[in-house]
Structures are given as structure tokens and as C-alpha cells.
Amino acid sequence: MSNDEQFFQGVVFNLKNFKKIEDELYNFQVEHPEECVPLIPFFSTEYTNKLNEFYVSNMVAAKSFDDYMFNVRIKGFPTLMREFIMKHPEFSDIVISFD
């Protein structure tokens, strides 16, 4: 695995591509609070802190985050990532593979 790759719960991410679109992903989340972006562990500390505040301060976002956490336990992280990428193919280059 190269320095540009990161394995997380069954998904191999391309960190180089992720960093390029981190702003877009953050903005997408803020503009679409009803849909949780399942990538918080990879955001920079600054964005992670902003998103944590966003999820606490916005009722719609809080519900989407709760739904996400419930579904992680039921479906698993790789399935949620697949669903997110299928729904939003513009973000597909951040995923290298699913194990």
C-alpha cells in the first residue's frame, strides 16, 4: 500500500484524490444535511471539527448522522460507501477498491 492509499474498515481510499476534493465533500455535506457523508475519519482536523459542530447544531444533519451510525452497524461501512458512491459518482475517484 502506498502513501496515497488508506485502508479503513474494508475500503481502500485514494488519499491524494480525497485531499483534492475535501472542500467539495465538506460543502456537499453542509448543503445536503439530510445525507451523511460517510468519510469523516479522513477529513482534516479543521473539517472534522466543523462537521462535528454541524452535526450537533443542525437537527436534520444530526438525524442523518444517527441514521448513518445505525446503518454502519446493520449494513457495514463498505456497503454504505458503495451506496454513497453509486448515488454520487462524482466522488468515485476517492475509492480505490472494496475488500
C-alpha positions as CSV (number, residue, x, y, z in Angstrom):
1,M,0.0,0.0,0.0
2,S,1.4,3.4,-1.0
3,N,1.4,6.6,1.0
4,D,-1.5,7.7,-1.1
5,E,-3.6,4.8,0.0
6,Q,-5.5,4.3,3.2
7,F,-7.4,1.2,4.3
8,F,-10.4,1.7,6.5
9,Q,-13.0,-0.9,7.5
10,G,-12.9,-2.8,4.2
11,V,-12.4,0.2,1.8
12,V,-9.1,1.3,0.3
13,F,-9.2,5.1,-0.2
14,N,-7.0,7.2,-2.5
15,L,-5.9,10.0,-0.1
16,K,-4.3,12.1,-2.8
17,N,-7.7,12.3,-4.6
18,F,-9.6,12.7,-1.4
19,K,-7.5,15.8,-0.4
20,K,-8.2,17.3,-3.8
21,I,-12.0,17.2,-3.3
22,E,-12.1,17.5,0.5
23,D,-13.6,21.0,0.1
24,E,-16.3,19.7,-2.2
25,L,-17.2,16.9,0.1
26,Y,-17.4,19.2,3.1
27,N,-19.6,21.7,1.1
28,F,-21.7,18.8,-0.1
29,Q,-22.4,17.8,3.4
30,V,-23.3,21.3,4.6
31,E,-25.5,21.8,1.6
32,H,-27.2,18.4,2.0
33,P,-27.6,17.9,5.7
34,E,-30.2,15.1,5.1
35,E,-27.5,12.9,3.8
36,C,-24.5,12.0,5.9
37,V,-21.1,11.8,4.0
38,P,-19.6,8.6,5.5
39,L,-16.0,9.9,5.3
40,I,-15.4,11.9,8.5
41,P,-12.3,10.0,9.6
42,F,-10.4,11.2,6.6
43,F,-11.2,14.9,6.8
44,S,-8.5,17.2,8.2
45,T,-8.8,18.2,11.8
46,E,-10.3,21.5,10.8
47,Y,-13.0,20.0,8.7
48,T,-13.7,17.2,11.3
49,N,-14.2,19.8,14.0
50,K,-16.5,21.9,11.7
51,L,-18.5,18.8,10.8
52,N,-18.8,17.7,14.4
53,E,-20.3,21.1,15.2
54,F,-22.5,20.9,12.2
55,Y,-23.9,17.5,13.2
56,V,-24.6,18.8,16.8
57,S,-26.1,22.2,15.7
58,N,-28.3,21.1,12.8
59,M,-31.3,18.8,13.6
60,V,-31.5,17.4,10.1
61,A,-27.8,16.7,10.0
62,A,-27.9,15.1,13.5
63,K,-30.7,12.7,12.3
64,S,-28.8,11.8,9.2
65,F,-25.7,11.1,11.3
66,D,-27.7,9.0,13.7
67,D,-29.2,7.1,10.8
68,Y,-25.7,6.6,9.3
69,M,-24.3,5.2,12.6
70,F,-27.3,2.8,12.9
71,N,-26.7,1.7,9.3
72,V,-23.0,1.2,9.9
73,R,-23.9,-1.4,12.5
74,I,-26.5,-3.1,10.3
75,K,-25.0,-2.8,6.7
76,G,-21.4,-2.1,7.4
77,F,-19.1,0.7,6.3
78,P,-18.2,-0.8,2.8
79,T,-21.9,-1.1,1.9
80,L,-22.6,2.5,2.9
81,M,-19.6,3.7,0.9
82,R,-20.8,1.8,-2.1
83,E,-24.2,3.3,-1.8
84,F,-22.8,6.8,-1.4
85,I,-20.5,6.4,-4.5
86,M,-23.3,4.9,-6.6
87,K,-25.6,7.8,-5.7
88,H,-22.7,10.4,-6.2
89,P,-20.4,9.1,-8.8
90,E,-18.6,12.5,-9.0
91,F,-16.8,11.4,-5.8
92,S,-15.9,7.9,-7.1
93,D,-12.2,8.6,-7.6
94,I,-11.6,8.7,-3.8
95,V,-12.2,4.9,-3.6
96,I,-9.6,2.5,-5.0
97,S,-11.3,-0.8,-4.0
98,F,-13.6,-2.5,-1.7
99,D,-12.4,-5.6,0.2
